Amino acid sequence: MATAQTNARLAWDTVLDLGDDGAPLVARLERALRDAVHAGRVPGGSALPPSRVLAETLGVSRWVVTEVYGQLVAEGFCEARVGSGTRVATGAAAHAVPKHPARAAPVPAGAALRLDLRPGVPDLRHVPRSAWLRALRDALADAPDADLGAPDPAGHPAARTAVVDYLARARSTCASSDDVVVTHGAADGMARLARALRSAGHRAVLVEDPSWGRLRDVARDAGLVPVPVPVDDDGVDVGGLVAAADRTGARAALVTPAHQFPTGVALAPGRRDALVSWARDVDGLVIEDDYDAEFRYDRRPVAALQGHDPGRVALLGSLSKTVSPALGLGWLVLPPRWRVRLGELAGGPEPSTIDQLALGGFLTGGGYERHLRAARGRFRRRRAALLDALAAALPGLPVTGLAAGLHVVLGLPDGVTAAAVVAAAAERDVAVGDLRRYRVTASPGPASPREALVVGYGNLADARVEEAVAGLAAAVRERSRR
């Protein structure tokens, strides 16, 4: 790519080869940018082109570019600062999360399609831009001079205090501000914790099967072998987890107790107790991914597992699913022994102090909770509309998952594969997820559930629900006839 503007600190003239391997444009552009950084053609600190400029240069939609920038910022690979655009983070080449095309990608295939039924994407039309901009302005205006130096590796004290106070109110956690590390998001927090586990002698981590692939990938990249554990209607099978731990020597487990992804179940109370008891017995650690836990529509969300045993549970959280991954902010709540070990390791670039102070103001000023209340009402209504549309267009097909989160699971007719329906839906401009892409094991075996789709509604406009379901239903019927 080339533009008329050049500068020693700009990366506007870098050639990006998107290739043509059939992958979505989002995935191809993300890969091209990573490759350019890893190859040294775009050094750390370089400014990337504005999204509009890069979109025009490459002949793609601006949405494709902003989606890629948002993902890279969420990982800490890039930094987005008001007034200075998007930059490659210093040290990104060393600390980036490599891509694994064979495993579940963070942006599912069909990401650029018009009707968005992808899971794991928040409502990007309702990002609280004004509230966040006020928080940023206040942070910059009010920050004392001493705060404008290098960021604290663990995070600014004001941000950590705001996080711990919010989590105590909303998630019933038990921690002090000293136990909190401010991160670029859940993937960044998992990467830091995985490196700490590896340095402490851990060689494996138990993971739910199926589950979100990004956190498994960062654990693998840190040197930990993901060991799959099955999930059923009561959440992760703790008996199977204990057996897998005995077989492999694993003493760390990554779980989603509040709302399992992608099956949509909650961890049963007895299993919560059994999981924590296992961690105590083996001197282990439970890593709780608090994936979209704030979105429960039939009752109050269950309390975080961290509050059950703060000495054995580490909590991962972020704004990526509740607000936007483009903010690139999250938190990691650690037991004291792991906080110390994490502090002994060199980490990647920290979130900017101004962003952290803005996070603190957003939490303490009530902006975040106002946003969540509005989002819960919107998602509750949208989920109900989606279920009604699915029942009318695809009667008889099972729809499962708690009244929570941003997705449901749709079972398919016998003999119809999810992969085939995903492809047929893409031809109708509908993006949807295949449950199998989130599995750890390539071949789950004859006892595995029927073929199913993971149908998201977070980033689907209310007015498009029936249109999206009609396109999906047409794809299912087409594949049923073959």
DRENDO-1510 file (C-alpha; in Angstrom, 1 decimal, always signed):
<recs>
REC; n; res; u; v; w
REC; 1; MET; +0.0; +0.0; +0.0 .
REC; 2; ALA; +1.2; +3.5; -0.6 .
REC; 3; THR; +0.0; +7.0; +0.1 .
REC; 4; ALA; +1.4; +10.5; -0.5 .
REC; 5; GLN; +2.1; +11.0; +3.2 .
REC; 6; THR; +5.4; +9.6; +4.6 .
REC; 7; ASN; +7.2; +10.0; +7.9 .
REC; 8; ALA; +9.8; +8.1; +9.8 .
REC; 9; ARG; +7.3; +7.2; +12.5 .
REC; 10; LEU; +4.5; +6.3; +10.1 .
REC; 11; ALA; +3.7; +2.9; +8.6 .
REC; 12; TRP; +1.5; +4.2; +5.8 .
REC; 13; ASP; +3.8; +3.0; +3.0 .
REC; 14; THR; +4.0; -0.6; +4.1 .
REC; 15; VAL; +2.9; -3.1; +1.5 .
REC; 16; LEU; +0.2; -5.4; +2.8 .
REC; 17; ASP; -0.5; -8.6; +1.0 .
REC; 18; LEU; -4.0; -9.7; +1.7 .
REC; 19; GLY; -3.7; -12.8; -0.4 .
REC; 20; ASP; -6.8; -14.6; -1.8 .
REC; 21; ASP; -7.1; -17.9; +0.2 .
REC; 22; GLY; -10.8; -17.7; +0.7 .
REC; 23; ALA; -10.6; -16.4; +4.3 .
REC; 24; PRO; -12.7; -13.4; +5.3 .
REC; 25; LEU; -11.2; -10.0; +4.5 .
REC; 26; VAL; -11.0; -9.3; +8.3 .
REC; 27; ALA; -8.9; -12.4; +8.9 .
REC; 28; ARG; -6.6; -11.7; +5.9 .
REC; 29; LEU; -6.0; -8.0; +6.8 .
REC; 30; GLU; -5.3; -9.0; +10.5 .
REC; 31; ARG; -2.8; -11.6; +9.3 .
REC; 32; ALA; -1.1; -9.2; +6.9 .
REC; 33; LEU; -0.6; -6.6; +9.6 .
REC; 34; ARG; +0.8; -9.2; +12.1 .
REC; 35; ASP; +3.1; -10.5; +9.4 .
REC; 36; ALA; +4.4; -7.0; +8.7 .
REC; 37; VAL; +5.2; -6.4; +12.3 .
REC; 38; HIS; +6.8; -9.9; +12.9 .
REC; 39; ALA; +8.9; -9.3; +9.8 .
REC; 40; GLY; +10.2; -6.0; +11.1 .
REC; 41; ARG; +8.6; -4.0; +8.2 .
REC; 42; VAL; +6.5; -2.2; +10.7 .
REC; 43; PRO; +8.4; -1.5; +13.9 .
REC; 44; GLY; +6.9; -1.0; +17.4 .
REC; 45; GLY; +5.6; +2.5; +17.9 .
REC; 46; SER; +4.7; +3.0; +14.2 .
REC; 47; ALA; +1.5; +4.8; +13.4 .
REC; 48; LEU; -0.9; +2.9; +11.2 .
REC; 49; PRO; -3.0; +4.7; +8.6 .
REC; 50; PRO; -6.4; +6.1; +9.6 .
REC; 51; SER; -9.1; +3.5; +8.9 .
REC; 52; ARG; -10.6; +5.5; +6.1 .
REC; 53; VAL; -7.2; +5.9; +4.4 .
REC; 54; LEU; -6.3; +2.2; +4.6 .
REC; 55; ALA; -9.8; +1.1; +3.5 .
REC; 56; GLU; -9.5; +3.3; +0.4 .
REC; 57; THR; -6.0; +2.1; -0.4 .
REC; 58; LEU; -6.9; -1.6; -0.1 .
REC; 59; GLY; -10.3; -1.3; -1.7 .
REC; 60; VAL; -12.1; -2.7; +1.3 .
REC; 61; SER; -14.9; -1.3; +3.5 .
REC; 62; ARG; -13.9; +0.9; +6.4 .
REC; 63; TRP; -15.7; -1.6; +8.7 .
REC; 64; VAL; -13.1; -4.3; +7.9 .
REC; 65; VAL; -10.3; -2.0; +8.9 .
REC; 66; THR; -11.9; -0.8; +12.1 .
REC; 67; GLU; -12.7; -4.4; +13.1 .
REC; 68; VAL; -9.1; -5.4; +12.6 .
REC; 69; TYR; -7.8; -2.4; +14.5 .
REC; 70; GLY; -10.2; -3.0; +17.3 .
REC; 71; GLN; -9.1; -6.6; +17.7 .
REC; 72; LEU; -5.4; -5.8; +17.7 .
REC; 73; VAL; -6.0; -3.0; +20.2 .
REC; 74; ALA; -7.9; -5.4; +22.4 .
REC; 75; GLU; -5.0; -7.8; +22.4 .
REC; 76; GLY; -2.4; -5.1; +23.2 .
REC; 77; PHE; -0.7; -5.7; +19.8 .
REC; 78; CYS; -1.7; -2.1; +18.9 .
REC; 79; GLU; -2.6; +1.0; +21.0 .
REC; 80; ALA; -5.3; +3.5; +20.2 .
REC; 81; ARG; -5.0; +7.0; +21.7 .
REC; 82; VAL; -7.1; +10.0; +21.3 .
REC; 83; GLY; -5.4; +12.5; +18.9 .
REC; 84; SER; -2.7; +10.0; +17.8 .
REC; 85; GLY; -4.6; +7.3; +16.0 .
REC; 86; THR; -3.7; +3.6; +16.1 .
REC; 87; ARG; -0.1; +2.6; +16.7 .
REC; 88; VAL; +1.8; -0.7; +16.9 .
REC; 89; ALA; +2.6; -1.3; +20.5 .
REC; 90; THR; +6.3; -1.2; +21.5 .
REC; 91; GLY; +7.4; -4.8; +21.8 .
REC; 92; ALA; +4.4; -6.1; +19.8 .
REC; 93; ALA; +6.6; -8.5; +17.7 .
REC; 94; ALA; +7.8; -10.2; +20.9 .
REC; 95; HIS; +4.5; -10.3; +22.8 .
REC; 96; ALA; +1.9; -10.7; +20.0 .
REC; 97; VAL; -0.4; -13.7; +20.0 .
REC; 98; PRO; +0.4; -15.7; +16.9 .
REC; 99; LYS; -2.5; -16.8; +14.8 .
REC; 100; HIS; -3.4; -20.5; +14.4 .
REC; 101; PRO; -5.7; -20.8; +11.4 .
REC; 102; ALA; -6.6; -24.4; +12.2 .
REC; 103; ARG; -8.0; -23.3; +15.6 .
REC; 104; ALA; -11.0; -21.2; +16.4 .
REC; 105; ALA; -10.3; -17.6; +15.2 .
REC; 106; PRO; -11.5; -14.6; +17.2 .
REC; 107; VAL; -13.4; -13.3; +14.1 .
REC; 108; PRO; -15.4; -16.1; +12.6 .
REC; 109; ALA; -15.8; -16.6; +8.9 .
REC; 110; GLY; -18.3; -14.3; +7.3 .
REC; 111; ALA; -17.4; -11.3; +9.5 .
REC; 112; ALA; -17.9; -8.8; +6.7 .
REC; 113; LEU; -21.4; -10.0; +5.9 .
REC; 114; ARG; -24.4; -7.7; +6.3 .
REC; 115; LEU; -26.6; -9.7; +8.6 .
REC; 116; ASP; -24.5; -10.4; +11.7 .
REC; 117; LEU; -25.4; -13.5; +13.7 .
REC; 118; ARG; -21.8; -14.0; +14.9 .
REC; 119; PRO; -21.4; -14.9; +18.6 .
REC; 120; GLY; -19.2; -12.8; +20.9 .
REC; 121; VAL; -19.7; -9.4; +19.3 .
REC; 122; PRO; -21.3; -6.6; +21.4 .
REC; 123; ASP; -23.7; -4.0; +20.0 .
REC; 124; LEU; -21.3; -1.7; +18.2 .
REC; 125; ARG; -24.1; +0.7; +17.3 .
REC; 126; HIS; -24.6; +1.5; +21.0 .
REC; 127; VAL; -21.0; +2.0; +22.3 .
REC; 128; PRO; -21.3; +4.8; +24.8 .
REC; 129; ARG; -19.0; +7.2; +22.9 .
REC; 130; SER; -20.1; +10.4; +24.7 .
REC; 131; ALA; -19.6; +8.9; +28.1 .
REC; 132; TRP; -16.3; +7.4; +27.3 .
REC; 133; LEU; -15.1; +10.7; +25.7 .
REC; 134; ARG; -16.1; +12.6; +28.8 .
REC; 135; ALA; -14.1; +10.1; +30.9 .
REC; 136; LEU; -11.1; +10.5; +28.7 .
REC; 137; ARG; -11.3; +14.3; +28.8 .
REC; 138; ASP; -11.7; +14.3; +32.6 .
REC; 139; ALA; -8.8; +11.9; +33.0 .
REC; 140; LEU; -6.4; +14.0; +30.9 .
REC; 141; ALA; -7.6; +17.3; +32.4 .
REC; 142; ASP; -7.4; +16.1; +36.0 .
REC; 143; ALA; -4.3; +13.8; +36.0 .
REC; 144; PRO; -1.5; +15.2; +38.1 .
REC; 145; ASP; +1.8; +15.7; +36.4 .
REC; 146; ALA; +3.3; +12.7; +38.3 .
REC; 147; ASP; +0.7; +10.4; +36.6 .
REC; 148; LEU; +1.9; +11.3; +33.1 .
REC; 149; GLY; +5.1; +9.3; +33.4 .
REC; 150; ALA; +5.6; +5.6; +32.6 .
REC; 151; PRO; +2.5; +3.4; +33.6 .
REC; 152; ASP; +2.7; +1.2; +36.6 .
REC; 153; PRO; +3.0; -2.4; +35.3 .
REC; 154; ALA; +0.1; -3.5; +37.5 .
REC; 155; GLY; -2.1; -0.5; +36.6 .
REC; 156; HIS; -2.8; +2.9; +38.0 .
REC; 157; PRO; -4.0; +2.7; +41.6 .
REC; 158; ALA; -7.2; +4.7; +40.9 .
REC; 159; ALA; -8.2; +2.3; +38.1 .
REC; 160; ARG; -7.4; -0.8; +40.2 .
REC; 161; THR; -9.5; +0.6; +43.1 .
REC; 162; ALA; -12.4; +1.4; +40.7 .
REC; 163; VAL; -12.3; -2.1; +39.3 .
REC; 164; VAL; -12.2; -3.9; +42.6 .
REC; 165; ASP; -15.1; -1.7; +43.9 .
REC; 166; TYR; -17.2; -2.4; +40.8 .
REC; 167; LEU; -16.5; -6.2; +41.0 .
REC; 168; ALA; -17.4; -6.3; +44.6 .
REC; 169; ARG; -20.8; -4.7; +43.9 .
REC; 170; ALA; -21.7; -6.5; +40.7 .
REC; 171; ARG; -19.9; -9.8; +40.9 .
REC; 172; SER; -19.5; -10.4; +44.7 .
REC; 173; THR; -15.8; -10.7; +44.4 .
REC; 174; CYS; -13.5; -10.6; +47.4 .
REC; 175; ALA; -10.2; -8.7; +46.7 .
REC; 176; SER; -8.2; -5.6; +47.4 .
REC; 177; SER; -6.9; -3.2; +44.8 .
REC; 178; ASP; -3.5; -4.8; +45.2 .
REC; 179; ASP; -4.9; -8.0; +43.8 .
REC; 180; VAL; -5.9; -6.3; +40.5 .
REC; 181; VAL; -3.8; -5.9; +37.3 .
REC; 182; VAL; -5.2; -3.7; +34.6 .
REC; 183; THR; -4.8; -5.4; +31.2 .
REC; 184; HIS; -5.6; -4.8; +27.5 .
REC; 185; GLY; -8.3; -7.4; +27.8 .
REC; 186; ALA; -9.0; -11.0; +28.7 .
REC; 187; ALA; -6.5; -12.4; +26.2 .
REC; 188; ASP; -3.7; -10.1; +27.6 .
REC; 189; GLY; -4.6; -11.2; +31.1 .
REC; 190; MET; -4.5; -14.9; +30.2 .
REC; 191; ALA; -1.2; -14.4; +28.4 .
REC; 192; ARG; +0.3; -12.9; +31.5 .
REC; 193; LEU; -1.1; -15.5; +33.8 .
REC; 194; ALA; +0.0; -18.4; +31.5 .
REC; 195; ARG; +3.5; -17.1; +31.5 .
REC; 196; ALA; +3.4; -17.0; +35.3 .
REC; 197; LEU; +2.1; -20.6; +35.4 .
REC; 198; ARG; +4.8; -21.7; +33.0 .
REC; 199; SER; +7.5; -20.1; +35.1 .
REC; 200; ALA; +6.1; -21.8; +38.2 .
REC; 201; GLY; +6.5; -25.2; +36.6 .
REC; 202; HIS; +3.1; -25.8; +35.1 .
REC; 203; ARG; +3.1; -27.6; +31.8 .
REC; 204; ALA; -0.7; -28.0; +31.0 .
REC; 205; VAL; -4.0; -26.2; +31.6 .
REC; 206; LEU; -7.4; -27.9; +31.7 .
REC; 207; VAL; -9.9; -26.3; +29.3 .
REC; 208; GLU; -13.6; -26.7; +28.5 .
REC; 209; ASP; -14.4; -28.5; +25.3 .
REC; 210; PRO; -16.0; -26.7; +23.5 .
REC; 211; SER; -14.8; -23.2; +24.4 .
REC; 212; TRP; -13.6; -19.9; +23.0 .
REC; 213; GLY; -10.3; -20.5; +21.2 .
REC; 214; ARG; -8.4; -17.3; +21.9 .
REC; 215; LEU; -7.6; -18.0; +25.5 .
REC; 216; ARG; -6.6; -21.6; +24.7 .
REC; 217; ASP; -4.3; -20.2; +22.1 .
REC; 218; VAL; -2.5; -17.7; +24.3 .
REC; 219; ALA; -2.0; -20.5; +26.9 .
REC; 220; ARG; -0.5; -22.7; +24.3 .
REC; 221; ASP; +1.7; -19.9; +23.1 .
REC; 222; ALA; +3.1; -19.5; +26.6 .
REC; 223; GLY; +4.1; -23.2; +26.7 .
REC; 224; LEU; +1.0; -24.7; +28.3 .
REC; 225; VAL; -0.7; -27.7; +26.7 .
REC; 226; PRO; -4.5; -27.4; +26.7 .
REC; 227; VAL; -6.1; -30.5; +28.0 .
REC; 228; PRO; -9.8; -30.8; +27.0 .
REC; 229; VAL; -12.6; -31.5; +29.5 .
REC; 230; PRO; -16.1; -32.2; +28.4 .
REC; 231; VAL; -19.1; -29.9; +29.1 .
REC; 232; ASP; -22.7; -31.0; +29.7 .
REC; 233; ASP; -25.9; -29.4; +30.8 .
REC; 234; ASP; -24.4; -28.6; +34.3 .
REC; 235; GLY; -21.2; -27.0; +32.9 .
REC; 236; VAL; -17.8; -28.4; +32.9 .
REC; 237; ASP; -17.6; -32.1; +34.0 .
REC; 238; VAL; -15.6; -31.7; +37.2 .
REC; 239; GLY; -15.3; -35.5; +37.6 .
REC; 240; GLY; -13.8; -35.6; +34.1 .
REC; 241; LEU; -11.6; -32.6; +35.0 .
REC; 242; VAL; -10.2; -34.4; +38.0 .
REC; 243; ALA; -9.5; -37.5; +35.9 .
REC; 244; ALA; -7.8; -35.5; +33.2 .
REC; 245; ALA; -5.7; -33.7; +35.9 .
REC; 246; ASP; -4.6; -37.0; +37.4 .
REC; 247; ARG; -3.7; -38.3; +34.0 .
REC; 248; THR; -1.7; -35.2; +32.9 .
REC; 249; GLY; -0.5; -33.6; +36.1 .
REC; 250; ALA; -2.4; -30.4; +35.2 .
REC; 251; ARG; -3.1; -28.2; +38.2 .
REC; 252; ALA; -4.7; -25.2; +36.5 .
REC; 253; ALA; -8.1; -25.0; +34.9 .
REC; 254; LEU; -9.7; -22.4; +32.6 .
REC; 255; VAL; -13.5; -22.3; +33.0 .
REC; 256; THR; -16.5; -20.0; +32.3 .
REC; 257; PRO; -18.8; -20.7; +35.3 .
REC; 258; ALA; -21.4; -17.9; +34.9 .
REC; 259; HIS; -22.2; -18.6; +31.2 .
REC; 260; GLN; -20.3; -21.2; +29.4 .
REC; 261; PHE; -19.3; -20.4; +25.8 .
REC; 262; PRO; -20.6; -21.7; +23.5 .
REC; 263; THR; -23.1; -24.1; +25.1 .
REC; 264; GLY; -24.8; -21.3; +27.1 .
REC; 265; VAL; -25.1; -23.3; +30.4 .
REC; 266; ALA; -24.1; -22.2; +34.0 .
REC; 267; LEU; -21.9; -24.3; +36.2 .
REC; 268; ALA; -24.1; -26.1; +38.7 .
REC; 269; PRO; -23.7; -25.2; +42.4 .
REC; 270; GLY; -22.3; -28.6; +43.4 .
REC; 271; ARG; -19.8; -28.5; +40.7 .
REC; 272; ARG; -18.7; -25.0; +41.7 .
REC; 273; ASP; -17.9; -26.4; +45.2 .
REC; 274; ALA; -16.2; -29.5; +43.7 .
REC; 275; LEU; -14.0; -27.4; +41.4 .
REC; 276; VAL; -12.7; -25.2; +44.1 .
REC; 277; SER; -12.1; -28.2; +46.4 .
REC; 278; TRP; -10.0; -29.8; +43.7 .
REC; 279; ALA; -7.9; -26.7; +43.4 .
REC; 280; ARG; -7.3; -26.8; +47.1 .
REC; 281; ASP; -6.4; -30.4; +47.1 .
REC; 282; VAL; -3.8; -30.2; +44.4 .
REC; 283; ASP; -2.5; -26.7; +45.3 .
REC; 284; GLY; -3.9; -25.6; +41.9 .
REC; 285; LEU; -5.5; -22.5; +40.3 .
REC; 286; VAL; -8.9; -22.0; +38.7 .
REC; 287; ILE; -8.9; -19.3; +36.1 .
REC; 288; GLU; -12.4; -17.9; +35.8 .
REC; 289; ASP; -13.2; -16.2; +32.4 .
REC; 290; ASP; -16.1; -13.9; +33.3 .
REC; 291; TYR; -17.3; -14.0; +29.7 .
REC; 292; ASP; -20.5; -11.8; +29.3 .
REC; 293; ALA; -21.5; -12.6; +32.9 .
REC; 294; GLU; -23.2; -9.2; +33.3 .
REC; 295; PHE; -25.9; -10.2; +30.8 .
REC; 296; ARG; -28.5; -12.3; +32.5 .
REC; 297; TYR; -32.1; -11.7; +31.6 .
REC; 298; ASP; -34.3; -13.9; +33.8 .
REC; 299; ARG; -32.6; -13.2; +37.2 .
REC; 300; ARG; -29.5; -11.6; +38.7 .
REC; 301; PRO; -26.2; -13.0; +37.5 .
REC; 302; VAL; -24.7; -15.6; +39.6 .
REC; 303; ALA; -21.8; -14.4; +41.8 .
REC; 304; ALA; -18.2; -14.9; +40.5 .
REC; 305; LEU; -16.5; -18.0; +41.6 .
REC; 306; GLN; -13.6; -15.9; +42.7 .
REC; 307; GLY; -15.5; -14.8; +45.8 .
REC; 308; HIS; -15.9; -18.5; +46.8 .
REC; 309; ASP; -12.1; -18.8; +47.3 .
REC; 310; PRO; -10.0; -15.8; +46.5 .
REC; 311; GLY; -6.9; -17.8; +47.2 .
REC; 312; ARG; -7.6; -20.4; +44.5 .
REC; 313; VAL; -9.4; -18.5; +41.8 .
REC; 314; ALA; -8.1; -15.8; +39.3 .
REC; 315; LEU; -10.7; -13.8; +37.5 .
REC; 316; LEU; -10.4; -12.5; +34.0 .
REC; 317; GLY; -12.7; -9.6; +32.8 .
REC; 318; SER; -12.8; -7.0; +30.1 .
REC; 319; LEU; -14.9; -4.3; +28.3 .
REC; 320; SER; -14.6; -6.2; +25.0 .
REC; 321; LYS; -18.0; -8.1; +25.2 .
REC; 322; THR; -19.8; -5.5; +27.3 .
REC; 323; VAL; -18.8; -2.3; +25.5 .
REC; 324; SER; -16.3; -2.7; +22.7 .
REC; 325; PRO; -13.0; -4.5; +22.0 .
REC; 326; ALA; -11.7; -1.3; +20.5 .
REC; 327; LEU; -11.2; +0.2; +24.0 .
REC; 328; GLY; -8.6; -2.5; +24.8 .
REC; 329; LEU; -9.1; -2.6; +28.5 .
REC; 330; GLY; -9.7; -5.4; +31.0 .
REC; 331; TRP; -8.6; -6.7; +34.4 .
REC; 332; LEU; -7.1; -9.7; +36.1 .
REC; 333; VAL; -7.9; -10.4; +39.8 .
REC; 334; LEU; -5.2; -12.6; +41.3 .
REC; 335; PRO; -4.6; -14.6; +44.5 .
REC; 336; PRO; -1.7; -12.9; +46.3 .
REC; 337; ARG; +0.9; -15.6; +45.5 .
REC; 338; TRP; +0.2; -15.3; +41.8 .
REC; 339; ARG; +0.2; -11.5; +42.0 .
REC; 340; VAL; +3.8; -11.6; +43.3 .
REC; 341; ARG; +4.9; -14.1; +40.6 .
REC; 342; LEU; +3.3; -12.0; +37.9 .
REC; 343; GLY; +5.1; -9.0; +39.1 .
REC; 344; GLU; +8.4; -10.8; +38.8 .
REC; 345; LEU; +8.0; -11.4; +35.1 .
REC; 346; ALA; +8.5; -8.9; +32.3 .
REC; 347; GLY; +5.2; -8.2; +30.6 .
REC; 348; GLY; +4.0; -6.6; +27.4 .
REC; 349; PRO; +3.1; -2.9; +27.0 .
REC; 350; GLU; +0.6; -1.7; +29.7 .
REC; 351; PRO; -2.5; +0.2; +28.8 .
REC; 352; SER; -2.0; +3.9; +28.7 .
REC; 353; THR; -2.4; +5.7; +32.0 .
REC; 354; ILE; -5.0; +8.1; +30.5 .
REC; 355; ASP; -7.1; +5.1; +29.3 .
REC; 356; GLN; -6.8; +3.6; +32.8 .
REC; 357; LEU; -7.9; +6.8; +34.5 .
REC; 358; ALA; -10.8; +7.0; +32.0 .
REC; 359; LEU; -11.7; +3.4; +33.0 .
REC; 360; GLY; -11.7; +4.4; +36.6 .
REC; 361; GLY; -13.9; +7.4; +36.0 .
REC; 362; PHE; -16.3; +5.4; +33.8 .
REC; 363; LEU; -16.7; +2.9; +36.6 .
REC; 364; THR; -16.9; +5.2; +39.6 .
REC; 365; GLY; -19.1; +7.8; +37.8 .
REC; 366; GLY; -21.7; +5.2; +37.0 .
REC; 367; GLY; -21.3; +5.4; +33.3 .
REC; 368; TYR; -20.5; +1.7; +32.9 .
REC; 369; GLU; -23.4; +0.5; +35.0 .
REC; 370; ARG; -25.8; +2.8; +33.1 .
REC; 371; HIS; -24.5; +1.4; +29.9 .
REC; 372; LEU; -25.0; -2.2; +31.2 .
REC; 373; ARG; -28.6; -1.5; +32.3 .
REC; 374; ALA; -29.5; -0.1; +28.9 .
REC; 375; ALA; -27.7; -3.0; +27.1 .
REC; 376; ARG; -29.5; -5.6; +29.2 .
REC; 377; GLY; -32.9; -4.3; +28.3 .
REC; 378; ARG; -31.9; -4.1; +24.6 .
REC; 379; PHE; -30.5; -7.6; +24.5 .
REC; 380; ARG; -33.4; -9.1; +26.4 .
REC; 381; ARG; -35.9; -7.7; +23.8 .
REC; 382; ARG; -33.6; -8.8; +20.9 .
REC; 383; ARG; -33.2; -12.3; +22.3 .
REC; 384; ALA; -37.0; -12.7; +22.6 .
REC; 385; ALA; -37.5; -11.4; +19.0 .
REC; 386; LEU; -34.8; -13.9; +17.8 .
REC; 387; LEU; -36.4; -16.8; +19.5 .
REC; 388; ASP; -39.8; -15.9; +18.1 .
REC; 389; ALA; -38.4; -15.6; +14.6 .
REC; 390; LEU; -36.5; -18.9; +14.9 .
REC; 391; ALA; -39.7; -20.7; +16.2 .
REC; 392; ALA; -41.7; -19.4; +13.2 .
REC; 393; ALA; -39.1; -20.0; +10.5 .
REC; 394; LEU; -37.5; -23.2; +11.8 .
REC; 395; PRO; -40.2; -24.9; +13.9 .
REC; 396; GLY; -39.1; -28.1; +15.7 .
REC; 397; LEU; -35.4; -27.2; +15.8 .
REC; 398; PRO; -34.1; -27.0; +19.4 .
REC; 399; VAL; -32.8; -23.7; +20.7 .
REC; 400; THR; -30.7; -24.0; +23.9 .
REC; 401; GLY; -28.8; -21.8; +26.3 .
REC; 402; LEU; -29.6; -19.7; +29.4 .
REC; 403; ALA; -31.5; -16.4; +29.1 .
REC; 404; ALA; -28.2; -14.7; +29.2 .
REC; 405; GLY; -25.3; -13.5; +27.1 .
REC; 406; LEU; -25.2; -12.7; +23.5 .
REC; 407; HIS; -26.0; -16.0; +21.7 .
REC; 408; VAL; -28.1; -19.1; +21.6 .
REC; 409; VAL; -27.4; -22.6; +20.2 .
REC; 410; LEU; -29.6; -23.8; +17.4 .
REC; 411; GLY; -29.6; -27.6; +16.7 .
REC; 412; LEU; -29.9; -28.7; +13.1 .
REC; 413; PRO; -31.9; -31.5; +11.4 .
REC; 414; ASP; -30.3; -34.9; +11.2 .
REC; 415; GLY; -27.9; -35.2; +8.2 .
REC; 416; VAL; -27.3; -31.5; +8.0 .
REC; 417; THR; -23.9; -30.2; +8.9 .
REC; 418; ALA; -23.3; -26.8; +10.5 .
REC; 419; ALA; -20.4; -26.1; +8.1 .
REC; 420; ALA; -22.7; -26.5; +5.1 .
REC; 421; VAL; -25.3; -24.2; +6.6 .
REC; 422; VAL; -22.7; -21.6; +7.5 .
REC; 423; ALA; -21.6; -21.6; +3.8 .
REC; 424; ALA; -25.1; -21.4; +2.5 .
REC; 425; ALA; -26.0; -18.6; +4.9 .
REC; 426; ALA; -22.9; -16.6; +3.8 .
REC; 427; GLU; -24.3; -16.7; +0.2 .
REC; 428; ARG; -27.4; -14.9; +1.7 .
REC; 429; ASP; -25.2; -12.3; +3.4 .
REC; 430; VAL; -25.8; -13.9; +6.9 .
REC; 431; ALA; -22.8; -14.6; +9.2 .
REC; 432; VAL; -23.3; -17.3; +11.8 .
REC; 433; GLY; -21.0; -19.7; +13.8 .
REC; 434; ASP; -20.5; -23.4; +13.6 .
REC; 435; LEU; -20.4; -25.0; +17.1 .
REC; 436; ARG; -17.6; -27.4; +16.0 .
REC; 437; ARG; -15.1; -24.6; +15.4 .
REC; 438; TYR; -15.0; -24.1; +19.1 .
REC; 439; ARG; -14.1; -27.7; +20.0 .
REC; 440; VAL; -10.7; -28.6; +21.2 .
REC; 441; THR; -10.8; -32.1; +19.9 .
REC; 442; ALA; -11.0; -32.4; +16.1 .
REC; 443; SER; -13.3; -35.4; +16.3 .
REC; 444; PRO; -15.5; -35.4; +19.4 .
REC; 445; GLY; -16.8; -38.9; +18.6 .
REC; 446; PRO; -20.2; -40.6; +18.3 .
REC; 447; ALA; -21.4; -39.4; +21.7 .
REC; 448; SER; -21.1; -35.7; +20.7 .
REC; 449; PRO; -24.2; -33.5; +20.4 .
REC; 450; ARG; -26.0; -33.1; +17.1 .
REC; 451; GLU; -24.7; -30.6; +14.6 .
REC; 452; ALA; -25.5; -27.1; +15.8 .
REC; 453; LEU; -25.0; -23.4; +15.1 .
REC; 454; VAL; -24.0; -20.7; +17.5 .
REC; 455; VAL; -26.3; -17.8; +16.7 .
REC; 456; GLY; -25.3; -14.4; +18.1 .
REC; 457; TYR; -27.5; -11.4; +18.4 .
REC; 458; GLY; -25.2; -8.8; +20.1 .
REC; 459; ASN; -24.4; -6.9; +16.9 .
REC; 460; LEU; -27.6; -7.5; +15.0 .
REC; 461; ALA; -29.8; -4.5; +14.5 .
REC; 462; ASP; -33.3; -5.0; +15.9 .
REC; 463; ALA; -34.9; -4.2; +12.5 .
REC; 464; ARG; -32.9; -7.0; +10.9 .
REC; 465; VAL; -33.8; -9.9; +13.2 .
REC; 466; GLU; -36.5; -11.4; +11.0 .
REC; 467; GLU; -34.5; -10.8; +7.8 .
REC; 468; ALA; -31.4; -12.5; +9.3 .
REC; 469; VAL; -33.5; -15.5; +10.5 .
REC; 470; ALA; -35.2; -15.8; +7.2 .
REC; 471; GLY; -31.8; -16.0; +5.4 .
REC; 472; LEU; -30.6; -18.6; +7.9 .
REC; 473; ALA; -33.8; -20.6; +7.6 .
REC; 474; ALA; -33.4; -20.6; +3.8 .
REC; 475; ALA; -29.9; -21.9; +4.2 .
REC; 476; VAL; -31.0; -24.7; +6.5 .
REC; 477; ARG; -33.8; -25.7; +4.2 .
REC; 478; GLU; -31.5; -25.7; +1.2 .
REC; 479; ARG; -29.0; -28.1; +2.9 .
REC; 480; SER; -31.9; -30.3; +4.2 .
REC; 481; ARG; -32.9; -31.0; +0.7 .
REC; 482; ARG; -29.5; -32.3; -0.3 .
</recs>
